[in-house]
Amino acid sequence: MELQWINALQSLNTPFWDRFFIGVTMLGEEYFYILVLGFFYWCINKEEVRYLVMVITFSSVVNGALKEIVNSPRPFMVEEVRALRTETAHGSSFPSGHVQIVASFYGALAHRYKKVWLWLIACVVVILVGLSRVYLGVHWPRDVVGGIIFAVLSIFIISRMELYEKRQGVSWPYFILFALVVLSMFLLKSETYIKATGAFLGFMMGYLVEDYYVKFDVRNGLFGQLLKFILGIALTLAIFEGLKAVLPDSNLFVFIRYFATIFSVAAIIPWIFTKIGLSRRHMFI
């Protein structure tokens, strides 16, 4: 049945639809979120972005764990299906990482602000990305459904933890989550999972350092905001690609690269902003 769904979608293939779905599937890739979330974290509202990044990175950890545990083959590995952009097909098939990240991001936005138009955008984008993964032959329909389900679960968990933190004034649930993720690394070894844990732990540690020691103010004039964004993205890509070029390709160093990059986004780059006058520090919190 699922193969019939794939064949039905792929029977529509034309150069236009190939380009369209390749473009759509890029909405679920890491560079898109580095650009978007980097801009909002450095220039608009770091507290709100904290919630979004926590949802996305935690959802990535859940996705990586499930991929390794379930270890389901992708359609093009077991069937005669047309496969495009297979370089984005990291790890096993279930659940779809692209769909889960997109559903986590847009679902968290819609859940946060409770606007009908945001819910409509979330539904349209998730459906299109889901269709793109099936059309490209890199996922089964069940992978798409699984990605959506675990995205909703991730949003629920992080939202409840944030609500508890606000009501009780304590952050210990986050530290428990941090400890559980660290311990899980002794059991789960896939590169997909290691990347996700590096990003998740890097942001948690980076945000903590920023909140206690850096305390940068996101506000600036239009030109200053543009300079912050350009410099921030340049530094982020330099760290990410630089470490990739010099570090060995092993799980330990993959973890270090993702941890260092996201930690830098959250704490080091804002600290640089304060040192060169692109951001002021909050003196009283």
C-alpha positions in Angstrom: 0.0 0.0 0.0 2.7 2.5 1.0 4.7 1.6 -2.2 1.5 2.5 -4.2 1.4 5.9 -2.6 5.1 6.5 -3.6 4.5 5.3 -7.1 1.3 7.4 -7.4 3.2 10.6 -6.4 6.2 9.8 -8.5 4.0 9.2 -11.6 3.5 13.0 -11.6 7.2 13.6 -12.0 8.3 16.4 -14.2 11.4 18.7 -14.0 9.1 21.4 -12.5 7.9 19.1 -9.7 11.4 17.8 -9.1 12.6 21.3 -8.5 9.5 22.3 -6.5 9.8 19.4 -4.1 13.6 19.7 -3.7 13.0 23.3 -2.8 10.2 22.4 -0.3 12.3 19.7 1.4 15.0 22.3 2.1 12.6 23.8 4.6 13.5 20.9 6.9 17.3 21.3 6.7 19.6 22.7 9.3 21.0 25.7 7.4 17.5 27.2 7.1 17.0 27.1 10.8 20.4 28.5 11.6 19.6 31.5 9.4 16.1 32.1 10.7 16.6 31.4 14.4 20.0 33.1 14.4 18.4 36.3 13.2 15.5 36.2 15.7 17.8 35.2 18.6 20.4 37.9 18.0 18.1 40.7 16.8 14.5 40.2 17.9 13.6 38.2 21.1 16.1 35.7 22.6 13.6 34.4 25.2 11.0 33.4 22.6 13.7 31.8 20.4 14.9 29.8 23.4 11.5 28.0 23.4 11.6 27.3 19.7 15.2 26.1 19.7 14.5 23.9 22.8 11.6 22.3 20.9 13.5 21.8 17.7 16.7 20.4 19.3 14.8 18.1 21.7 12.6 16.9 18.8 15.9 16.2 16.9 17.1 14.1 19.8 13.9 12.1 19.9 14.1 11.6 16.2 17.7 10.5 16.2 17.0 8.0 19.0 14.0 6.5 17.2 15.9 6.2 13.9 18.6 4.2 15.7 16.2 2.0 17.7 13.7 1.3 14.9 16.4 1.1 12.1 13.9 1.0 9.3 15.2 1.0 5.7 14.3 3.8 3.3 12.2 3.1 0.2 15.0 3.4 -2.3 17.0 0.8 -0.3 14.5 -2.0 -0.7 12.3 -1.1 -3.7 12.7 0.0 -7.3 11.7 3.7 -6.6 13.1 6.9 -8.1 15.2 8.7 -5.4 16.3 12.3 -5.5 18.4 14.3 -3.1 19.5 11.2 -1.2 22.3 13.2 0.4 19.7 14.5 2.8 18.6 11.0 3.8 20.7 10.6 7.0 20.2 7.6 9.2 17.3 5.2 8.9 13.8 5.9 7.6 11.4 6.1 10.6 10.5 8.8 11.6 11.1 11.5 9.0 13.6 14.0 10.4 12.6 16.7 7.9 8.9 16.4 8.7 9.5 16.2 12.4 11.6 19.3 12.5 9.2 21.3 10.3 6.2 20.2 12.3 8.1 21.0 15.6 9.1 24.5 14.4 5.8 25.6 12.8 3.7 23.7 15.3 5.6 25.4 18.2 5.0 28.8 16.6 1.3 28.2 16.1 0.9 26.7 19.6 2.8 29.7 21.1 0.9 32.5 19.5 -2.4 30.7 18.8 -3.2 32.5 15.6 -5.4 30.8 13.0 -3.1 32.0 10.1 -0.1 30.4 11.9 -1.9 27.1 12.2 -2.8 27.3 8.5 0.8 27.9 7.5 1.9 25.1 9.8 -0.5 22.6 8.2 0.4 23.6 4.7 4.2 23.5 5.2 4.1 20.2 7.1 1.9 18.6 4.4 4.1 19.9 1.6 7.4 18.7 3.2 5.8 15.4 4.0 4.7 15.0 0.3 8.2 16.1 -0.8 9.9 13.3 1.2 7.6 10.7 -0.3 7.9 12.2 -3.8 11.7 12.2 -3.5 11.6 8.5 -2.6 13.5 8.9 0.7 10.6 8.1 3.1 7.6 6.0 3.5 4.2 7.6 4.3 4.4 6.1 7.8 7.6 8.0 8.4 5.8 11.2 7.7 3.0 10.4 10.1 5.5 9.3 12.7 7.4 12.6 12.3 4.3 14.6 12.9 3.3 12.5 16.0 6.7 12.9 17.7 6.8 16.6 16.8 3.6 17.1 18.7 4.9 15.1 21.6 8.1 17.2 21.7 6.1 20.4 21.7 4.0 19.1 24.5 6.9 18.1 26.7 8.9 21.3 26.3 5.8 23.5 26.7 4.9 21.7 30.0 8.4 22.1 31.2 8.5 25.8 30.4 5.1 26.3 32.1 6.3 24.5 35.2 9.4 26.7 35.2 7.3 29.9 35.1 4.9 28.8 37.7 7.3 27.3 40.2 10.4 29.5 39.4 12.7 26.5 39.2 14.6 24.9 36.2 15.4 21.4 37.6 13.2 19.6 35.0 15.6 21.0 32.3 18.6 19.6 34.2 17.0 16.2 34.5 16.4 16.3 30.8 20.0 17.4 30.2 21.2 14.4 32.4 19.0 11.9 30.6 20.3 13.0 27.2 23.9 12.8 28.4 23.4 9.3 29.8 21.6 8.2 26.6 24.8 8.8 24.6 26.3 5.8 26.2 23.6 3.6 24.6 22.9 5.3 21.3 25.7 5.8 18.9 24.3 6.8 15.4 25.7 9.9 13.8 22.2 11.4 13.5 21.7 11.0 17.2 25.1 12.4 18.1 24.5 15.5 16.0 21.1 16.1 17.7 22.5 15.7 21.2 25.4 18.0 20.4 23.0 20.7 19.2 20.6 20.2 22.1 23.2 20.2 24.9 25.1 23.0 23.2 22.1 25.3 23.2 21.1 24.4 26.8 24.6 25.2 28.0 25.0 28.3 25.8 21.7 29.8 26.9 22.6 29.2 30.5 26.0 31.0 30.1 24.3 33.8 28.2 21.6 34.2 30.8 24.0 34.3 33.7 27.1 36.0 32.3 26.6 37.6 28.9 23.2 39.2 29.2 23.2 40.9 25.8 20.5 43.2 24.7 19.0 42.3 21.3 18.0 45.9 20.5 19.9 48.0 18.0 19.3 50.3 15.0 18.5 48.8 11.5 22.1 49.1 10.4 23.4 47.6 13.6 20.9 44.7 13.4 22.1 44.0 9.8 25.7 44.0 11.0 24.9 41.6 13.9 23.1 39.2 11.6 25.8 39.2 8.9 28.6 38.8 11.5 26.7 36.2 13.4 26.0 34.0 10.4 29.6 34.4 9.2 31.0 33.3 12.5 28.5 30.5 12.8 29.4 29.1 9.4 33.1 29.6 10.0 33.0 27.6 13.2 30.8 24.9 11.8 32.6 24.4 8.5 36.1 25.1 10.1 35.6 22.4 12.7 34.4 20.0 10.0 37.5 20.6 8.0 40.0 20.1 10.9 38.4 17.5 13.1 38.3 13.8 12.4 35.1 12.3 11.2 34.2 10.3 14.3 31.2 10.5 16.7 33.2 12.3 19.4 34.3 15.1 17.1 30.9 15.3 15.3 29.4 15.9 18.8 32.1 18.5 19.5 31.4 20.3 16.2 27.6 20.5 16.8 28.0 21.4 20.5 30.6 24.1 19.8 28.6 25.6 16.9 25.3 25.9 18.8 27.0 26.9 22.0 28.7 29.7 20.1 25.4 30.8 18.6 23.8 31.1 22.0 26.7 32.5 24.1 30.0 33.3 22.4 28.7 35.3 19.4 26.4 37.4 21.7 29.5 38.0 23.9 31.4 39.2 20.8 28.5 41.6 20.0 28.8 43.2 23.5 32.6 43.5 23.1 32.5 45.3 19.8 29.6 47.5 20.6 26.8 45.9 18.5 24.9 45.0 21.7 24.7 46.5 25.2 24.6 44.3 28.3 21.6 44.2 30.6 23.1 45.5 33.8 20.1 44.8 35.9 18.0 41.7 35.4 
